[in-house]
Amino acid sequence: MKASELVLATDGSLYHIRLTADTLADRVILVGDPERVNMFKSIFESIEHESLNRELHALTGRYHGCRLTVLSTGMGCDNIDIVMTELDAAANIADGNIRTDRRHLQVVRIGTCGSLQADVDCGSHVASRYAVGMDGLMHSYREWDAPLPDMDRLFATHTGIAPPLATPYCVECSPRLMAAIGQGMVQGITATAPGFYGPQGRTIRLHPALPDLNLRLASFSYGGLPLTNLEMETSAIYGFSHLLGHEALTACLVIANRQRGTFLSDYHEPMRQLVASVVERLSA
């Protein structure tokens, strides 16, 4: 591969995430906020690697003997394009060649979200059975195979999302990770938006193209599950995991209820509880 395609730092690590095959664990936790990575320092029994590059803060250590990597992503699917591509490259490309003995990663996002259902209030933990991407990112890849075409069609018809907005796409989580981590959490469908304000139906000075977007989203269901929440990364994480042979799950803390208009401004303790629960279950 050309140096301009597979971009490496001077120490041989992947240019953005600053991880290598040796410093990357097979079980990966993604968080948005680089400061949140520090929370894991008091949880891990030992730490073998730490790096910080822009908003990408990486930490690899052990919990009850299980090796884990935590990596912050920053916000949005554009960052997930970088993070997921480079995680897979660190795991599965050596000396510019694709490894024959592929490593399969388990990737769990721990994040925050806004609830679209009145009964899923602030402080709830939501595990994403399906993700609906309104970001359009996966359509940039020739390999994209639309794994849930019926759901794609139903969602587009129900919401009326059409060009010039991006064509939505739908992806399922890893059933194995859901069984291991999602028990006791609200399980539903997560919509991933390409921004925080207009793309999530907020009006400040500019107005969203679909002013009733959240009502359209909240009334959608598939397979008996409602569309529960809205955030900015899950669809791309699930999409790349589907194409590259990894497993993925998102578990989010609800910090806003869009129907009730409520917001949880101090969410350190419920986030700590979610982090502790996911680490315990992922390490089992």
C-alpha positions in Angstrom: 0.0 0.0 0.0 1.2 3.5 -0.8 2.4 5.6 2.1 -0.3 8.2 1.3 -3.0 5.5 1.6 -2.0 3.6 4.8 -0.7 6.6 6.8 1.7 5.8 9.6 3.4 7.9 12.3 7.2 7.9 12.6 7.1 5.2 15.2 5.1 2.8 12.9 1.8 3.2 14.6 -1.4 4.2 12.8 -1.2 7.9 12.1 -4.3 9.1 14.0 -5.0 6.5 16.7 -1.3 5.9 17.5 -1.9 2.1 18.1 -0.1 -0.9 16.6 -0.9 -4.6 16.5 1.1 -5.0 19.7 -0.6 -2.2 21.7 -4.2 -3.0 20.5 -6.3 -5.4 22.5 -9.0 -7.6 20.8 -11.6 -6.0 23.1 -12.0 -2.3 22.4 -14.1 0.3 24.2 -14.8 3.6 22.3 -15.8 6.8 24.1 -16.3 10.2 22.6 -14.6 12.4 25.1 -10.8 12.1 25.5 -11.1 13.0 29.1 -13.4 10.0 29.7 -10.5 7.7 29.0 -8.9 8.8 32.3 -11.9 7.2 34.1 -10.5 3.8 33.2 -7.1 4.4 34.8 -8.8 3.9 38.2 -10.5 0.7 37.0 -7.7 -1.1 35.2 -5.4 -3.2 37.4 -2.4 -2.4 35.1 -1.7 -0.1 32.1 0.7 -1.1 29.4 0.2 1.7 26.8 -1.1 5.2 26.6 -1.0 7.7 23.8 -2.7 11.0 23.0 -3.1 12.6 19.5 -5.5 15.4 19.0 -8.9 14.1 20.4 -7.8 10.5 20.1 -6.7 9.2 23.6 -5.7 5.5 23.7 -5.2 3.4 26.8 -4.5 -0.4 26.9 -4.5 -2.3 30.2 -6.0 -5.2 32.1 -9.1 -5.7 34.2 -9.3 -9.0 36.1 -6.7 -10.3 33.7 -8.6 -9.3 30.6 -6.8 -7.1 28.1 -8.8 -4.0 27.0 -8.1 -1.0 24.8 -10.0 2.2 25.4 -10.0 4.8 22.7 -11.7 8.2 22.4 -13.1 9.1 19.0 -14.3 12.7 19.3 -17.7 13.5 17.8 -19.3 12.4 14.6 -19.2 9.7 11.9 -16.3 11.4 10.1 -14.1 10.6 13.1 -15.5 7.0 13.2 -14.3 6.6 9.6 -10.8 7.2 10.8 -11.0 5.3 14.0 -12.6 2.1 12.7 -10.4 2.0 9.6 -7.2 2.4 11.6 -8.3 -0.1 14.3 -8.8 -2.7 11.6 -5.5 -1.7 10.0 -3.6 -2.1 13.3 -5.2 -5.5 13.7 -5.1 -6.9 10.2 -2.4 -5.2 8.1 1.3 -6.0 8.5 4.0 -4.5 6.3 1.4 -3.1 4.0 -0.2 -6.4 3.4 -3.5 -7.9 4.7 -2.9 -10.6 7.2 -4.1 -14.1 6.4 -4.8 -14.8 10.1 -7.4 -12.1 10.7 -8.0 -10.7 14.1 -11.7 -10.1 15.0 -12.3 -7.2 17.3 -15.1 -6.7 19.8 -15.9 -3.0 19.8 -18.2 -1.4 22.4 -19.1 2.2 22.3 -20.0 3.9 25.6 -21.6 7.2 24.9 -24.3 9.7 25.6 -27.5 10.2 23.7 -30.9 11.9 23.6 -34.0 9.9 24.2 -36.9 10.2 21.7 -39.4 8.3 23.9 -41.0 10.0 26.8 -40.7 6.9 29.0 -36.9 6.5 28.4 -35.8 9.3 30.7 -32.5 10.9 31.6 -30.2 8.5 33.4 -31.4 5.4 31.5 -29.0 3.1 29.8 -29.8 2.2 26.2 -28.3 -0.7 24.2 -28.6 -0.3 20.4 -30.1 -3.4 18.8 -30.1 -1.6 15.4 -28.6 1.6 14.2 -30.1 3.8 11.5 -27.5 6.0 9.8 -28.7 9.4 8.5 -25.0 10.3 7.9 -24.6 8.6 4.5 -21.0 7.5 5.3 -21.2 3.8 4.4 -22.4 4.7 0.9 -18.9 6.0 0.3 -17.7 2.4 0.2 -18.2 0.1 -2.8 -18.4 -2.9 -0.5 -21.5 -1.6 1.2 -24.1 -4.3 0.8 -27.2 -2.9 2.6 -27.6 -5.8 5.1 -31.1 -4.8 6.1 -32.8 -3.6 2.8 -36.3 -4.0 4.2 -35.5 -1.9 7.2 -33.8 0.7 5.0 -36.9 1.0 2.8 -39.4 1.1 5.7 -37.4 3.8 7.5 -37.0 6.0 4.4 -40.7 5.7 3.6 -41.8 6.3 7.2 -39.6 9.4 7.8 -39.7 10.8 4.3 -35.9 11.3 4.3 -34.9 11.6 0.7 -32.3 13.6 -1.5 -30.8 16.1 -1.0 -30.5 14.5 2.4 -28.3 11.3 2.6 -30.0 8.0 1.9 -30.4 6.2 5.3 -28.9 2.8 6.0 -29.6 0.3 8.8 -27.3 -2.2 10.6 -27.7 -4.7 13.4 -25.4 -5.0 16.5 -23.6 -8.1 17.5 -26.1 -10.4 19.0 -23.4 -11.9 21.2 -22.3 -8.6 22.6 -26.0 -7.6 23.2 -26.5 -10.8 25.2 -23.4 -10.3 27.2 -23.7 -6.5 27.8 -27.2 -5.3 27.1 -29.1 -7.2 29.8 -31.1 -4.9 32.1 -30.7 -2.0 29.6 -33.4 -0.5 27.4 -33.0 -2.1 24.0 -34.1 -0.4 20.9 -33.1 1.3 17.6 -30.6 4.2 17.6 -30.6 6.9 14.9 -27.3 8.4 14.1 -27.3 12.0 12.9 -24.6 13.8 10.9 -24.6 16.8 13.3 -26.0 18.0 16.7 -28.3 21.0 15.8 -30.3 21.0 12.5 -29.6 17.2 11.8 -31.2 16.5 15.2 -34.1 18.8 14.7 -32.8 21.7 16.8 -33.5 25.3 15.8 -31.1 28.1 16.9 -30.8 30.7 14.1 -31.0 28.2 11.3 -34.0 25.8 10.8 -33.8 22.0 10.1 -34.9 20.8 6.7 -37.3 18.4 8.5 -38.8 20.4 11.5 -40.8 17.4 12.7 -37.9 15.0 12.3 -37.9 13.8 15.9 -41.7 13.0 15.8 -41.1 11.0 12.6 -38.2 9.1 14.3 -40.0 8.5 17.5 -42.9 6.9 15.7 -40.8 4.4 13.8 -40.4 0.8 14.9 -38.9 -2.4 13.5 -39.1 -6.0 14.7 -41.2 -4.9 17.6 -38.6 -2.4 18.8 -39.1 1.4 18.9 -36.6 4.0 17.8 -35.4 5.0 21.2 -32.6 7.5 20.9 -30.5 9.8 18.8 -26.7 10.3 18.7 -23.8 10.7 16.3 -21.6 7.6 15.9 -23.2 4.2 16.2 -24.3 3.6 12.6 -20.7 4.0 11.3 -19.3 1.7 14.0 -21.9 -1.0 13.2 -21.4 -0.4 9.4 -17.6 -0.8 9.5 -17.8 -3.8 11.9 -20.3 -5.5 9.5 -18.0 -5.0 6.5 -14.7 -5.8 8.2 -15.8 -8.8 10.3 -15.8 -7.3 13.8 -18.5 -7.3 16.5 -20.0 -4.1 17.8 -22.4 -2.8 20.3 -23.3 0.7 21.6 -24.4 1.3 25.2 -25.5 4.9 25.9 -26.4 7.0 28.8 -29.5 9.2 28.2 -28.7 12.7 29.1 -31.5 14.5 27.3 -35.2 13.6 26.7 -36.3 15.4 23.6 -40.0 14.9 24.2 -39.9 16.1 27.8 -37.3 18.8 27.1 -35.2 17.7 30.0 -31.4 17.5 30.3 -29.0 15.9 32.7 -26.2 18.4 33.1 -24.2 16.5 35.8 -24.0 12.9 34.6 -20.6 11.8 36.0 -22.0 9.3 38.5 -24.4 7.5 36.1 -21.7 7.5 33.4 -19.3 5.9 35.9 -21.9 3.3 36.7 -22.3 2.5 32.9 -18.6 2.3 32.4 -18.1 -0.1 35.3 -20.9 -2.3 34.1 -19.7 -2.5 30.6 -16.1 -3.2 31.6 -17.2 -6.0 34.0 -19.4 -7.6 31.4 -17.0 -7.2 28.5 -14.2 -8.8 30.6 -16.3 -11.8 31.7 
